[in-house]
Amino acid sequence: MDIINYSFVKAYRDISRAQTFYEKTNNQEKQAICQIHLALLYEGIGLWEEAHENLKKARSALKQLSPIVKYRYYYANVVYLLEHCKNYAEAGRVMKYAIANDHCISNKVFLLTDLSNLAEIYIKQGKIKEASKILNSLDKQVNNFFHTQLLYCRLLIAKQYSRPDSIYNIAQKCLKQSVRFRQLNIQVEALQAIIHIDSIRQDYRSFINHFTQYYNMRDSLNGAMATSKIKQIQEKAKIESEKLKVYEEIKRQRMLLPLIVVVALFVVCVALLIYYRTKQRKRIVELEAKELSDKLRYTELEKELSKLKMQIEKKKLIKSQQENISMSLQLAMLSDPKEKKRMQFFNEQFQFMDNDFCQRLEKQYPTITKAEKRLVYLIKIGLDGHKIMSILNISGSGFYKLRYRLRKRLGLNNEDLEKYIQHLK
């Protein structure tokens, strides 16, 4: 990150742009992340009030954040409370939340750092027992780098108990470790403690050597701090300038907003006008198509109706012919009982039978015989069995045999023969 590389201005610019974007999309979680990073940035250049404002804003979305982001929030909060407010009690409370969060992350480095920092806070509050308990639990867990911090904490405890030998021994170890890892602030603290013990012991040779070392170290530390302070002031000025640019950009955007709204409304109105015109034209085309479809449908219905009328008239005519033939046959049977004349008359009447019906019957049943067709015809015109036997001049057994052959021909099993023939078209 640019903050880690001390490119504060670039980091501020990138974070501000990201925050503006997430505000527009109403993404509260991402806004909170940006606010935490801004707080860390402001703390790095000494803008404590701005850092505090961003931390307060981020607190509302804290539950939504991931454990690693929560760690940054707690870190920034503790830095603000210790460096600016000197509020050790509140810093200790926040540090406990950070330690609970470290267990969720399962990050040993974070956990050891926060525990050692909590021990230091307890010492500055005067809670020596609580601090010692933490330090004893960490002795077997930490590496050499963290061991320096533990030695520093034990040095602070020894100072509070005013034990010269203990202070001197711990300060020597602390100095050795801090030199190894170039921790200047701890080196200065250790040298101060050693010089103090040298003066008590009246060991002037050691006092001069340690004081010279302390003086050089303090100058280096003060120089580094001065350089850092100058860098902070420069970065602060750059960020203030960047803020002004951002505010000017926001102001310019606000001035452009009414114009953008007017243009957007105009575009929307034009789009709506085009939409409604297109919709109206489409509706007209649909109505014309429907009208044409209705006309075609009406023409088809008229044709269908005419066809049905013709079929009905034809059926009426056929039925009338069948009734006339049936009546004529019955009259012929009464007036002329002789077989030859009766059969001659029947054959003449059979010619009047519906030719279409005969053709369909022959097409459907190609193997049907003439006798079977006559039987179908007589059943079709509604004659009963006795009249049919009389007309065909056959006995009852002959009639039933003919019926049986006809049923086989028509492929009937249990169906009623008369009903089947009546439904033939």
C-alpha positions as CSV (number, residue, x, y, z in Angstrom):
1,M,0.0,0.0,0.0
2,D,1.0,3.6,-0.6
3,I,0.6,4.4,3.1
4,I,3.2,1.8,4.1
5,N,5.6,3.2,1.5
6,Y,4.9,6.7,3.0
7,S,3.4,8.1,-0.3
8,F,0.6,9.8,1.7
9,V,-0.6,12.1,-1.0
10,K,-1.1,9.3,-3.6
11,A,-2.7,7.1,-1.0
12,Y,-5.0,9.9,0.1
13,R,-6.0,10.5,-3.6
14,D,-6.7,6.8,-4.3
15,I,-8.7,6.3,-1.0
16,S,-10.7,9.5,-1.6
17,R,-11.7,8.4,-5.1
18,A,-12.6,4.9,-3.8
19,Q,-14.7,6.4,-1.0
20,T,-16.6,8.7,-3.4
21,F,-17.4,5.7,-5.6
22,Y,-18.6,3.6,-2.7
23,E,-20.7,6.5,-1.4
24,K,-22.5,6.7,-4.8
25,T,-23.1,2.9,-4.8
26,N,-24.2,3.0,-1.1
27,N,-21.7,0.3,-0.2
28,Q,-21.3,0.8,3.6
29,E,-18.8,-1.9,4.1
30,K,-16.4,-0.6,1.5
31,Q,-16.9,3.0,2.8
32,A,-15.9,1.8,6.3
33,I,-12.7,0.2,4.9
34,C,-11.8,3.5,3.2
35,Q,-12.5,5.5,6.4
36,I,-10.2,3.2,8.4
37,H,-7.4,3.6,5.9
38,L,-7.9,7.4,5.9
39,A,-7.7,7.3,9.7
40,L,-4.3,5.5,9.5
41,L,-3.1,8.0,6.9
42,Y,-4.1,11.0,9.1
43,E,-2.4,9.5,12.1
44,G,0.7,9.1,10.1
45,I,0.9,12.8,9.5
46,G,-0.5,14.0,12.8
47,L,-4.0,15.0,11.8
48,W,-5.6,13.5,14.9
49,E,-9.0,15.1,14.7
50,E,-9.5,14.0,11.1
51,A,-8.4,10.5,12.1
52,H,-10.9,10.4,14.9
53,E,-13.8,11.6,12.7
54,N,-13.1,8.8,10.2
55,L,-12.9,6.2,13.0
56,K,-16.3,7.3,14.3
57,K,-17.8,6.9,10.9
58,A,-16.3,3.4,10.4
59,R,-17.6,2.2,13.8
60,S,-21.3,2.0,12.5
61,A,-20.3,-0.7,10.0
62,L,-17.8,-2.5,12.2
63,K,-20.0,-5.7,12.5
64,Q,-20.0,-6.1,8.7
65,L,-16.2,-6.0,8.4
66,S,-13.9,-9.0,8.0
67,P,-11.6,-9.8,11.0
68,I,-8.5,-8.5,9.1
69,V,-10.1,-5.1,8.5
70,K,-11.3,-5.0,12.1
71,Y,-7.7,-5.5,13.2
72,R,-6.7,-2.3,11.3
73,Y,-9.6,-0.5,12.9
74,Y,-8.6,-1.5,16.4
75,Y,-4.9,-0.7,15.6
76,A,-5.8,2.8,14.4
77,N,-8.1,3.4,17.5
78,V,-5.4,2.3,20.0
79,V,-2.8,4.6,18.3
80,Y,-5.2,7.5,18.5
81,L,-6.0,6.8,22.2
82,L,-2.3,6.4,23.2
83,E,-0.5,8.9,21.1
84,H,-3.0,11.7,21.1
85,C,-5.4,11.2,24.1
86,K,-3.0,9.4,26.5
87,N,-6.2,7.5,27.6
88,Y,-4.7,4.2,28.7
89,A,-7.9,2.8,30.2
90,E,-9.8,3.1,27.0
91,A,-6.8,1.9,25.0
92,G,-6.7,-1.2,27.1
93,R,-10.4,-1.8,26.6
94,V,-10.0,-1.5,22.8
95,M,-6.9,-3.7,22.9
96,K,-8.9,-6.5,24.5
97,Y,-11.4,-6.4,21.5
98,A,-8.3,-6.5,19.2
99,I,-7.0,-9.6,21.0
100,A,-10.4,-11.4,20.7
101,N,-10.4,-10.5,17.0
102,D,-6.8,-11.9,16.7
103,H,-8.1,-15.3,17.9
104,C,-10.7,-15.2,15.0
105,I,-7.9,-14.5,12.5
106,S,-5.6,-17.1,14.0
107,N,-2.7,-14.8,13.3
108,K,0.1,-15.4,15.9
109,V,2.0,-12.3,15.0
110,F,-1.0,-10.0,15.5
111,L,-1.8,-11.8,18.8
112,L,1.7,-11.5,20.2
113,T,1.9,-7.9,19.2
114,D,-1.4,-7.0,20.8
115,L,-0.7,-8.9,24.0
116,S,2.7,-7.2,24.4
117,N,1.1,-3.8,23.8
118,L,-1.6,-4.6,26.3
119,A,1.1,-5.5,28.9
120,E,2.8,-2.1,28.3
121,I,-0.6,-0.3,28.7
122,Y,-1.2,-2.1,32.0
123,I,2.3,-1.1,33.2
124,K,1.6,2.6,32.4
125,Q,-1.8,2.2,34.3
126,G,0.0,0.7,37.3
127,K,-1.5,-2.8,36.8
128,I,1.7,-4.6,37.4
129,K,0.2,-8.0,38.2
130,E,-1.9,-8.1,35.1
131,A,1.1,-7.1,33.0
132,S,3.4,-9.7,34.6
133,K,0.8,-12.4,34.0
134,I,0.7,-11.6,30.2
135,L,4.5,-11.4,30.0
136,N,5.0,-14.7,31.8
137,S,2.5,-16.3,29.3
138,L,4.5,-14.9,26.4
139,D,8.0,-15.8,27.4
140,K,7.9,-19.2,25.8
141,Q,6.0,-18.1,22.7
142,V,7.8,-15.1,21.3
143,N,10.8,-15.0,18.9
144,N,13.8,-12.7,19.3
145,F,12.1,-9.7,17.8
146,F,9.1,-9.8,20.2
147,H,11.5,-10.7,23.0
148,T,12.9,-7.1,22.8
149,Q,9.4,-5.8,23.5
150,L,9.0,-8.1,26.5
151,L,12.3,-7.0,27.9
152,Y,11.3,-3.4,27.6
153,C,8.1,-4.1,29.5
154,R,10.0,-5.9,32.2
155,L,12.4,-2.9,32.4
156,L,9.4,-0.6,33.0
157,I,8.2,-3.0,35.8
158,A,11.7,-3.0,37.4
159,K,11.7,0.8,37.3
160,Q,8.5,0.9,39.2
161,Y,9.9,-1.4,41.9
162,S,13.2,0.6,42.0
163,R,15.5,-2.4,42.0
164,P,18.9,-1.2,40.7
165,D,20.4,-4.7,40.0
166,S,17.3,-5.9,38.3
167,I,17.0,-2.7,36.3
168,Y,20.6,-2.8,35.2
169,N,20.5,-6.5,34.1
170,I,17.3,-6.1,32.2
171,A,18.4,-2.8,30.6
172,Q,21.7,-4.5,29.4
173,K,19.7,-7.3,27.8
174,C,17.2,-4.9,26.3
175,L,20.0,-2.7,24.9
176,K,21.6,-5.8,23.3
177,Q,18.4,-6.9,21.7
178,S,17.3,-3.4,20.5
179,V,20.7,-2.8,18.9
180,R,20.4,-6.1,17.0
181,F,17.0,-5.2,15.6
182,R,17.7,-1.4,15.3
183,Q,14.9,-0.3,17.6
184,L,16.2,3.2,18.5
185,N,13.4,4.2,20.9
186,I,14.0,1.1,23.1
187,Q,17.8,1.6,22.9
188,V,17.4,5.2,24.3
189,E,15.1,4.0,27.1
190,A,17.6,1.2,28.0
191,L,20.6,3.6,28.0
192,Q,18.8,6.0,30.2
193,A,18.1,3.3,32.7
194,I,21.8,2.1,32.6
195,I,23.1,5.7,33.0
196,H,20.9,6.2,36.0
197,I,22.2,3.0,37.7
198,D,25.8,3.9,36.8
199,S,25.3,7.3,38.6
200,I,23.8,5.5,41.7
201,R,26.8,3.1,41.8
202,Q,29.2,5.9,41.1
203,D,30.7,3.9,38.3
204,Y,32.0,7.0,36.4
205,R,33.8,5.1,33.6
206,S,30.7,3.1,32.7
207,F,28.7,6.3,33.1
208,I,30.8,8.2,30.6
209,N,30.8,5.4,28.1
210,H,27.1,4.8,28.3
211,F,26.3,8.6,28.4
212,T,28.4,9.1,25.2
213,Q,26.5,6.2,23.6
214,Y,23.2,7.6,24.8
215,Y,24.1,11.1,23.6
216,N,24.9,9.9,20.1
217,M,21.9,7.6,20.0
218,R,19.6,10.5,21.2
219,D,21.0,12.8,18.5
220,S,20.3,10.1,15.9
221,L,16.8,9.5,17.3
222,N,16.1,13.3,17.5
223,G,17.4,13.7,14.0
224,A,15.2,10.9,12.7
225,M,12.3,12.3,14.6
226,A,12.9,15.8,13.2
227,T,13.2,14.4,9.7
228,S,10.0,12.5,10.3
229,K,8.3,15.6,11.7
230,I,9.3,17.7,8.7
231,K,8.1,14.9,6.4
232,Q,4.8,14.9,8.3
233,I,4.4,18.6,7.9
234,Q,5.2,18.4,4.2
235,E,2.8,15.5,3.7
236,K,0.2,17.4,5.7
237,A,0.5,20.4,3.5
238,K,0.3,18.3,0.4
239,I,-2.8,16.5,1.7
240,E,-4.4,19.8,2.6
241,S,-3.8,21.0,-1.0
242,E,-5.2,17.7,-2.3
243,K,-8.3,18.3,-0.1
244,L,-8.8,21.7,-1.6
245,K,-8.6,20.1,-5.1
246,V,-11.2,17.5,-4.1
247,Y,-13.5,20.1,-2.6
248,E,-13.2,22.2,-5.8
249,E,-13.9,19.1,-7.9
250,I,-17.0,18.4,-5.8
251,K,-18.1,22.0,-6.1
252,R,-17.6,21.9,-9.9
253,Q,-19.6,18.6,-10.0
254,R,-22.4,20.2,-8.0
255,M,-22.5,23.1,-10.4
256,L,-22.7,20.7,-13.3
257,L,-25.3,18.6,-11.7
258,P,-28.3,20.9,-12.6
259,L,-27.1,20.9,-16.3
260,I,-26.7,17.1,-16.2
261,V,-30.2,16.8,-14.8
262,V,-31.7,19.0,-17.5
263,V,-29.9,17.1,-20.2
264,A,-31.0,13.8,-18.7
265,L,-34.6,15.0,-18.5
266,F,-34.5,16.1,-22.1
267,V,-33.1,12.7,-23.2
268,V,-35.8,10.9,-21.2
269,C,-38.6,13.1,-22.7
270,V,-37.3,12.4,-26.2
271,A,-37.0,8.7,-25.5
272,L,-40.5,8.6,-24.1
273,L,-41.9,10.5,-27.1
274,I,-40.2,8.1,-29.5
275,Y,-41.4,5.1,-27.4
276,Y,-45.1,6.3,-27.4
277,R,-45.0,7.1,-31.1
278,T,-43.5,3.7,-31.8
279,K,-46.1,2.1,-29.5
280,Q,-48.9,4.0,-31.3
281,R,-47.7,2.9,-34.7
282,K,-47.3,-0.6,-33.6
283,R,-50.9,-0.5,-32.2
284,I,-52.3,0.8,-35.5
285,V,-50.5,-2.0,-37.4
286,E,-51.8,-4.6,-34.9
287,L,-55.4,-3.3,-35.3
288,E,-55.1,-3.3,-39.1
289,A,-53.7,-6.8,-39.0
290,K,-56.5,-7.9,-36.6
291,E,-59.1,-6.3,-38.9
292,L,-57.7,-8.2,-41.9
293,S,-57.6,-11.4,-39.9
294,D,-61.2,-10.9,-38.8
295,K,-62.3,-10.4,-42.4
296,L,-60.4,-13.6,-43.5
297,R,-61.9,-15.4,-40.6
298,Y,-65.4,-14.2,-41.5
299,T,-64.9,-15.3,-45.1
300,E,-63.8,-18.7,-43.9
301,L,-66.7,-19.0,-41.6
302,E,-69.1,-18.1,-44.4
303,K,-67.5,-20.8,-46.6
304,E,-67.7,-23.3,-43.7
305,L,-71.4,-22.4,-43.1
306,S,-72.3,-22.8,-46.7
307,K,-70.5,-26.2,-46.7
308,L,-72.4,-27.3,-43.6
309,K,-75.7,-26.2,-45.1
310,M,-75.0,-28.2,-48.2
311,Q,-74.1,-31.2,-46.1
312,I,-77.3,-30.9,-44.1
313,E,-79.4,-30.5,-47.2
314,K,-77.7,-33.5,-48.7
315,K,-78.3,-35.6,-45.5
316,K,-81.9,-34.5,-45.5
317,L,-82.3,-35.5,-49.2
318,I,-80.6,-38.9,-48.6
319,K,-82.8,-39.5,-45.5
320,S,-85.9,-38.5,-47.5
321,Q,-84.8,-40.9,-50.3
322,Q,-84.2,-43.7,-47.8
323,E,-87.6,-43.2,-46.2
324,N,-89.3,-43.2,-49.6
325,I,-87.4,-46.3,-50.6
326,S,-88.3,-48.0,-47.4
327,M,-91.9,-47.1,-47.8
328,S,-91.9,-48.2,-51.4
329,L,-90.4,-51.5,-50.5
330,Q,-93.0,-52.1,-47.8
331,L,-95.8,-51.2,-50.2
332,A,-94.3,-53.5,-52.8
333,M,-94.2,-56.3,-50.3
334,L,-97.8,-55.8,-49.5
335,S,-99.0,-55.4,-53.2
336,D,-96.7,-58.0,-54.8
337,P,-95.6,-60.9,-52.7
338,K,-93.9,-62.7,-55.6
339,E,-90.2,-63.0,-55.1
340,K,-89.1,-62.1,-58.6
341,K,-91.0,-58.8,-58.9
342,R,-90.1,-57.9,-55.3
343,M,-86.3,-58.4,-55.9
344,Q,-86.5,-56.6,-59.2
345,F,-88.1,-53.6,-57.4
346,F,-85.5,-53.8,-54.6
347,N,-82.7,-53.8,-57.2
348,E,-84.1,-50.8,-58.9
349,Q,-84.4,-48.9,-55.6
350,F,-80.9,-50.0,-54.5
351,Q,-79.6,-48.0,-57.5
352,F,-80.9,-44.8,-55.7
353,M,-78.7,-45.5,-52.7
354,D,-76.2,-42.7,-51.9
355,N,-73.3,-43.4,-54.4
356,D,-70.8,-41.5,-52.1
357,F,-71.8,-43.7,-49.2
358,C,-71.3,-46.8,-51.4
359,Q,-67.9,-45.6,-52.6
360,R,-66.7,-44.9,-49.1
361,L,-68.0,-48.3,-47.9
362,E,-66.2,-50.1,-50.7
363,K,-63.0,-48.0,-50.1
364,Q,-63.1,-48.7,-46.4
365,Y,-64.0,-52.4,-46.8
366,P,-62.7,-53.5,-50.3
367,T,-63.8,-57.2,-49.8
368,I,-67.4,-56.5,-49.0
369,T,-69.9,-58.5,-51.1
370,K,-73.0,-57.2,-52.9
371,A,-75.2,-59.2,-50.5
372,E,-73.5,-57.6,-47.5
373,K,-73.9,-54.2,-49.1
374,R,-77.6,-54.8,-49.5
375,L,-77.8,-55.8,-45.8
376,V,-75.9,-52.6,-44.8
377,Y,-78.3,-50.5,-46.9
378,L,-81.4,-52.1,-45.5
379,I,-80.2,-51.6,-41.9
380,K,-79.2,-48.1,-42.8
381,I,-82.7,-47.2,-43.9
382,G,-84.0,-48.5,-40.6
383,L,-85.8,-51.8,-41.5
384,D,-86.0,-54.5,-38.8
385,G,-84.9,-58.1,-39.2
386,H,-88.2,-59.6,-40.3
387,K,-88.7,-57.1,-43.1
388,I,-85.1,-57.6,-44.2
389,M,-85.6,-61.4,-44.3
390,S,-88.8,-60.9,-46.3
391,I,-87.1,-58.5,-48.8
392,L,-84.0,-60.7,-49.3
393,N,-86.2,-63.8,-49.2
394,I,-83.9,-65.6,-46.7
395,S,-84.6,-67.7,-43.6
396,G,-83.7,-66.7,-40.1
397,S,-80.6,-68.8,-40.0
398,G,-79.5,-67.3,-43.4
399,F,-80.1,-63.8,-42.0
400,Y,-78.0,-64.4,-38.9
401,K,-75.2,-66.0,-41.0
402,L,-75.2,-62.9,-43.3
403,R,-75.1,-60.7,-40.2
404,Y,-72.2,-62.7,-38.8
405,R,-70.2,-62.5,-42.1
406,L,-70.9,-58.7,-42.2
407,R,-69.7,-58.3,-38.6
408,K,-66.5,-60.2,-39.5
409,R,-66.1,-58.0,-42.6
410,L,-66.5,-54.8,-40.6
411,G,-64.2,-56.1,-37.9
412,L,-66.7,-55.8,-35.1
413,N,-66.4,-57.8,-31.8
414,N,-68.9,-56.7,-29.2
415,E,-70.2,-53.6,-30.8
416,D,-73.8,-53.2,-31.8
417,L,-74.1,-53.7,-35.6
418,E,-77.1,-51.5,-36.2
419,K,-75.6,-48.6,-34.2
420,Y,-72.3,-49.0,-36.0
421,I,-74.0,-48.9,-39.5
422,Q,-76.2,-45.9,-38.5
423,H,-73.1,-44.0,-37.6
424,L,-71.3,-44.8,-40.9
425,K,-71.0,-41.7,-43.1
